[in-house]
């Protein structure tokens, strides 16, 4: 099957003008980095975080050069550390007075058949991907409660629904993110806070290409109806939709960002 070419980049339309956002795992080329850039193009002020301090600083400088230093700030954060998570959200509120949007993008993968998987492998993926989303969602709700509303968007994955060998830990974590999203949404509704998730299938970037074998990439790409993987900004576009007023009646939903065959 011949792949369909990636579409032209969609320009911003001011959908998040004047809003303050936090995006985790946003140092560079992946979905988090693409989301931060899209948010800036849509008029938001953005605080990006990542566990990789050097890459985070470099990306902050890149974005500041494009959008101005006042639009973008950065703070390293390891989402497995509650003190660092709280410091991140405290910094966002201190800098801007309120918090409008949070994108929980931090996640950790890996490949291991369950029969060979160690407790450490299982726990590490769960702690970053699921527990980290829990910690950040909790901190976000505490910051948003009493301020009149807000939006949280979590990054899940189609493997939370669909089986893939070697991905038991990651799939369990992402299925947990979906369930966390639904439950948090019900609890947050009384605060005027919406909580949704995106579920990408295959969004590639240079860092991911380096750790994906050509054989696996070909197999995963073949499952996509378009015969290609998604550009990270295509996932970010859906995150912008969920963060904006265009999705004002959506909460507790997980939106598949996929062209996979059924």
C-alpha positions in Angstrom: 0.0 0.0 0.0 1.3 3.4 -0.9 1.2 5.9 1.9 -0.7 9.1 1.8 1.5 12.2 2.2 1.3 14.2 5.4 -1.1 17.2 5.1 0.0 20.8 5.2 0.5 22.3 8.6 -2.6 24.0 9.9 -2.1 27.6 11.1 -3.3 28.9 14.5 -6.7 30.5 15.0 -6.3 32.0 18.5 -8.3 29.2 20.1 -6.4 29.4 23.4 -5.8 33.2 23.5 -4.9 34.5 27.0 -4.9 31.1 28.6 -2.2 29.5 30.7 -1.1 26.0 30.1 1.2 23.3 31.5 2.5 20.6 29.1 4.6 17.8 30.6 7.3 15.8 28.7 7.5 18.7 26.2 11.3 18.8 25.5 11.5 18.7 21.8 10.2 16.6 18.9 7.4 14.5 20.2 3.7 15.0 21.0 4.5 17.2 24.0 6.8 19.5 22.1 4.3 19.7 19.2 1.5 20.5 21.7 3.5 23.3 23.3 4.2 24.9 19.9 0.5 24.6 18.8 -0.6 26.1 22.1 1.7 29.1 21.6 0.4 29.5 18.0 -3.1 29.5 19.5 -2.3 32.3 21.8 -1.6 30.5 25.1 1.1 31.2 27.6 2.9 27.9 28.2 5.0 26.3 30.9 6.7 23.2 29.6 8.4 20.6 31.7 10.4 17.5 31.2 12.7 15.2 33.1 15.5 15.9 30.6 16.7 19.3 31.8 19.2 20.0 28.9 16.7 19.2 26.1 14.1 21.2 28.0 16.3 24.3 28.2 17.2 24.0 24.5 13.5 23.8 23.5 12.5 26.7 25.7 15.1 28.8 24.0 13.9 27.7 20.6 10.3 28.6 21.4 11.2 31.8 23.1 13.0 32.9 19.9 9.8 32.2 17.9 7.1 33.5 20.3 8.9 35.7 22.7 10.3 35.0 26.2 7.1 36.1 27.9 5.1 33.4 26.2 7.1 30.4 27.2 8.8 29.2 30.5 10.2 25.9 31.5 10.8 23.9 34.7 12.3 20.4 34.9 10.0 17.9 36.5 10.2 14.2 37.1 6.5 13.1 37.4 7.4 10.2 39.7 8.4 12.8 42.3 5.5 14.4 44.1 7.5 17.3 45.4 8.6 18.2 41.8 5.1 17.8 40.5 3.7 20.2 43.1 6.5 22.7 42.5 5.7 22.7 38.8 2.0 23.5 39.4 2.8 26.1 42.1 5.2 27.8 39.6 2.5 28.0 36.9 0.0 29.6 39.3 2.7 31.9 40.7 3.7 33.1 37.3 0.3 33.6 35.8 -2.2 33.8 38.6 -4.2 30.8 37.4 -4.0 27.6 35.5 -6.4 27.0 32.5 -5.1 23.9 30.7 -2.9 21.0 31.6 -1.7 18.3 29.2 -0.4 15.2 30.8 1.9 13.8 28.2 4.6 12.1 30.3 4.9 8.4 29.6 7.5 5.6 29.4 7.4 2.6 27.1 9.6 -0.5 26.6 9.2 -3.9 25.1 9.2 -7.1 27.0 7.1 -10.3 26.9 5.2 -10.7 30.1 6.9 -14.0 30.9 10.3 -12.3 31.0 9.2 -9.0 32.5 10.7 -8.0 35.8 8.9 -6.3 38.6 11.2 -3.3 38.1 10.3 -3.0 34.4 6.6 -3.2 35.2 6.7 -0.7 38.1 8.8 1.8 36.2 6.4 2.1 33.3 3.4 2.2 35.6 5.0 4.9 37.8 5.8 7.3 35.0 2.8 6.6 32.7 -0.1 6.1 35.1 1.0 7.3 38.5 2.6 10.4 37.0 -0.6 11.2 35.2 -2.4 10.7 38.5 0.0 13.0 40.4 -0.3 15.8 37.8 -4.1 15.4 37.5 -4.4 15.7 41.2 -2.2 18.8 41.3 -4.1 20.4 38.4 -7.5 19.8 40.0 -6.2 21.4 43.3 -5.0 24.4 41.3 -8.2 24.7 39.2 -10.7 24.1 42.0 -12.4 27.3 42.9 -11.1 29.3 39.9 -14.1 28.8 37.7 -12.9 26.0 35.5 -10.2 24.5 33.4 -9.3 21.7 31.1 -7.1 18.6 31.5 -6.0 16.5 28.5 -4.3 13.2 29.1 -2.2 11.2 26.6 -3.4 7.6 26.4 -2.8 5.2 23.5 -4.7 2.7 21.3 -2.8 -0.1 23.1 -5.1 0.7 26.0 -7.8 -0.9 23.9 -5.9 -3.2 21.5 -3.4 -6.0 22.2 0.2 -5.8 21.2 2.9 -8.3 22.2 5.6 -7.0 24.5 3.5 -4.1 25.7 1.6 -5.5 28.7 3.0 -2.9 31.1 2.5 0.1 28.8 -1.0 -1.1 27.7 -2.0 -1.6 31.4 -0.8 1.9 32.2 -2.6 3.5 29.2 -5.8 1.7 30.0 -5.4 3.0 33.5 -5.0 6.5 32.1 -8.3 6.1 30.3 -10.1 4.9 33.4 -8.5 7.7 35.5 -9.7 10.2 32.9 -13.3 9.0 33.2 -13.4 9.0 37.0 -11.6 12.4 37.3 -14.0 13.9 34.8 -17.0 13.0 37.0 -15.4 14.4 40.1 -14.2 17.5 38.4 -17.5 18.5 36.8 -18.6 20.3 39.9 -15.6 22.6 39.6 -16.3 23.3 36.0 -13.2 21.4 35.0 -13.2 19.1 31.9 -11.0 16.0 31.7 -10.5 14.2 28.4 -7.8 12.1 26.7 -6.3 11.5 23.3 -5.4 8.0 22.2 -2.8 8.0 19.4 -1.9 5.0 17.4 1.4 5.8 15.7 3.0 9.2 16.0 6.6 9.1 15.2 9.5 11.5 15.9 13.3 11.3 15.7 13.8 10.1 19.2 11.2 7.3 18.8 12.6 6.2 15.4 16.0 5.6 17.1 14.4 3.0 19.4 12.1 1.4 16.9 13.3 -1.4 14.6 12.6 -0.9 10.9 10.6 -4.2 11.0 8.3 -3.0 13.8 7.9 0.4 12.2 6.9 -1.2 8.9 4.4 -3.6 10.7 2.8 -0.7 12.6 2.6 1.6 9.6 1.0 -1.2 7.6 -1.9 -1.2 10.1 -2.7 2.4 9.3 -5.3 3.2 6.7 -3.3 6.1 5.4 -0.2 3.9 5.1 1.9 6.4 7.2 2.4 7.4 10.8 0.9 10.5 12.2 3.0 13.7 12.6 3.1 14.7 16.3 1.4 18.0 15.4 -1.6 16.1 14.1 -2.1 14.7 17.5 -1.5 18.1 19.0 -4.3 19.5 16.8 -6.8 17.2 18.6 -5.4 18.2 22.0 -5.9 21.8 21.0 -9.6 21.0 20.2 -10.1 19.3 23.6 -8.4 22.2 25.3 -10.5 24.8 23.5 -14.1 25.9 23.9 -15.0 23.9 20.8 -15.2 20.8 23.0 -17.1 22.5 25.8 -19.6 19.7 26.3 -17.0 16.9 26.3 -15.7 15.4 29.4 -14.6 11.9 30.4 -14.0 11.0 26.8 -11.0 9.3 25.1 -10.6 10.4 21.5 -8.8 8.0 19.2 -6.2 9.8 17.0 -5.7 6.9 14.6 -6.2 5.7 11.1 -5.9 2.1 12.1 -8.1 -0.5 10.3 -10.8 -2.0 12.6 
